Amino acid sequence: MLELRPSCECCDRDLPADSPDAMICTFECTFCATCAAEVLDGICPNCSGELVRRPIRPAVALARNPASTERVFNPACRERLAG
């Protein structure tokens, strides 16, 4: 089951479970659509996998299987974003 991580690993932007802007790779590394497109060119910097839109879990299923609260942040990616 997907973790539905709560934030972008690159810019630390909040990505709630129902966000249509969340992008993931096959290892569930999570990025916002902006970072995925403008900084990462659609490729995960961790595994080199393709970044695709994360599916939205229906509210009923989310109540039984909540999203993760653990934030993952990579400052090196943020520095690339600023540069």
N, C-alpha and C positions, 0 to 999 in steps of 0.2 A: 504494500500500500504506500502511496506517495506520502512523504512527510509534510508537504506543503509548507516549506520554510517561509518565515515571515518577512524576509527582507532581501534586497539585492546585495550580493556579495561584493559588488564593485563600488556602489555609491551609498549603500546602507539605506536606501529608500524603502519605506514600508510597502510590503506586498501582501495585503490580506488574502485569505484563502479564496475570496471571490474576485480577486483582481484579474482582469483580462490582460494586464500588462506584464504578467509574470512569464518568464521564459526559463526552461530547464533543459539539461542534457540527460543522458541515460543514467547518470549517477546522481541526479537530482540537484546538481549545482544550480543555484537560482540567481537570476539576473532580471533587472527590469528591461522592458522592451527597448528603451532608449540606449542603455549601456550595451545591450546585445547587438543592436544595429550600428550605433555610432562609434563604439569603442572596440568591440570584440568581433565585428564583422560576422556575427552569427555563429562563431566558433567558441566553445568553452575553453577558457585559458588553462583549466586544470587537467582536462583529459583530451582536448582537441576534438571533442564530439560536437555534433550539430545542436544548436539551441533552437528549441521549438516551443510553441505556446503551451503553458501548463494548463491542463484541464481544470475546470472548476468543479469542485465536489458539491453536490446538492446539499442544501441546508439540513435536510433530515439525516443524511449520512454524516455530515460534519458534526452534528450533535453527538452521534455515537462514536465517531472517529475524528476527534479534533485535530486541527493543524498543529504543527510543531511551534514551540515558542523559542526555540534555540536559534539565535542569530549567528550567521557566519559572515565575517567581514574581512576583506583582503585589502589593506591600505595601499599595496603596490598597484592594484587595479585602479584605485581612486587617483593615484598620482598620474597614471597614464591618461585618465579622463581629463585631468587638469592640464596636462601637457599637450 
